[in-house]
């Protein structure tokens, strides 16, 4: 995998993790929210295996577009929300991710 593909993969991981954290924060404010912002909850809502979510968020695999969309929608976010997170990731965040996962 070339460097550009690695950067995209890392940005996808960071973006999904940021949305998960945002969802957890929102969930505290909403009593009726049935979305569970855990790997298991997202997998259940997306009708995917928990291993698929785990492999995606741990950088083992790169998600297909349909898998990525399913994950985002399972967390009740839009692709626009994802795109904003993706576009906002700095080089420093990528470096920090690489250092944490080296």
C-alpha positions as CSV (number, residue, x, y, z in Angstrom):
1,X,0.0,0.0,0.0
2,X,1.5,3.4,-0.9
3,X,1.8,6.3,1.5
4,X,-1.2,8.2,0.1
5,X,-3.4,5.1,0.7
6,X,-2.0,4.8,4.2
7,X,-2.9,8.4,5.0
8,X,-6.4,7.9,3.7
9,X,-6.8,4.8,5.8
10,X,-5.6,6.6,8.9
11,X,-7.9,9.5,8.2
12,X,-10.8,7.2,7.9
13,X,-9.9,5.5,11.3
14,X,-9.5,8.8,13.0
15,X,-12.7,10.2,11.6
16,X,-14.8,7.2,12.6
17,X,-13.3,7.3,16.1
18,X,-14.1,11.0,16.4
19,X,-17.7,10.4,15.4
20,X,-17.9,7.6,18.0
21,X,-16.7,10.0,20.7
22,X,-19.1,12.7,19.5
23,X,-21.9,10.1,19.6
24,X,-21.0,9.1,23.1
25,X,-21.2,12.8,24.2
26,X,-24.5,13.3,22.5
27,X,-25.9,10.1,24.0
28,X,-25.4,11.4,27.5
29,X,-27.7,14.3,26.7
30,X,-30.5,12.2,25.1
31,X,-32.4,9.6,27.1
32,X,-34.3,8.2,24.1
33,X,-31.2,7.6,21.9
34,X,-31.1,3.9,21.1
35,X,-27.8,4.1,19.2
36,X,-25.0,2.5,21.3
37,X,-21.6,4.0,20.5
38,X,-19.5,0.9,21.0
39,X,-18.0,-1.4,18.4
40,X,-20.7,-3.9,19.3
41,X,-23.5,-1.4,19.1
42,X,-22.3,0.0,15.8
43,X,-21.9,-3.4,14.4
44,X,-25.4,-4.4,15.4
45,X,-27.0,-1.2,14.0
46,X,-25.0,-1.6,10.8
47,X,-25.8,-5.3,10.5
48,X,-22.0,-6.0,10.3
49,X,-19.8,-8.3,12.3
50,X,-18.2,-6.8,15.3
51,X,-14.9,-8.1,13.8
52,X,-15.5,-5.9,10.7
53,X,-15.8,-2.8,12.9
54,X,-12.8,-3.8,15.0
55,X,-10.6,-4.6,11.9
56,X,-11.6,-1.2,10.3
57,X,-10.9,0.8,13.5
58,X,-7.6,-1.0,14.2
59,X,-6.3,-0.5,10.7
60,X,-6.3,-4.2,9.8
61,X,-8.5,-3.7,6.8
62,X,-9.7,-0.7,4.7
63,X,-13.5,-0.6,4.5
64,X,-15.3,-0.8,1.3
65,X,-17.5,2.2,0.5
66,X,-20.7,0.4,1.4
67,X,-19.2,-0.7,4.7
68,X,-18.1,2.8,5.6
69,X,-21.5,4.2,4.7
70,X,-23.1,1.5,6.9
71,X,-20.9,2.3,9.8
72,X,-21.5,6.1,9.6
73,X,-25.3,5.7,9.2
74,X,-25.4,3.1,12.1
75,X,-24.0,5.9,14.3
76,X,-26.8,8.2,13.0
77,X,-24.3,10.5,11.3
78,X,-24.2,11.5,7.7
79,X,-21.5,11.3,5.1
80,X,-21.3,15.1,5.4
81,X,-20.5,14.7,9.1
82,X,-17.8,12.1,8.2
83,X,-16.4,14.3,5.4
84,X,-16.1,17.3,7.8
85,X,-14.1,15.1,10.3
86,X,-12.0,13.6,7.5
87,X,-11.2,17.0,5.9
88,X,-10.4,18.5,9.3
89,X,-7.7,16.0,10.3
90,X,-4.3,17.6,10.6
91,X,-0.9,16.2,9.8
92,X,-0.2,16.3,13.6
93,X,-3.1,14.0,14.3
94,X,-1.9,11.6,11.7
95,X,1.6,11.6,13.2
96,X,0.2,11.1,16.7
97,X,-1.8,8.1,15.4
98,X,1.3,6.6,13.8
99,X,3.3,7.1,17.0
100,X,0.5,5.5,19.1
101,X,0.2,2.5,16.8
102,X,3.9,2.0,15.9
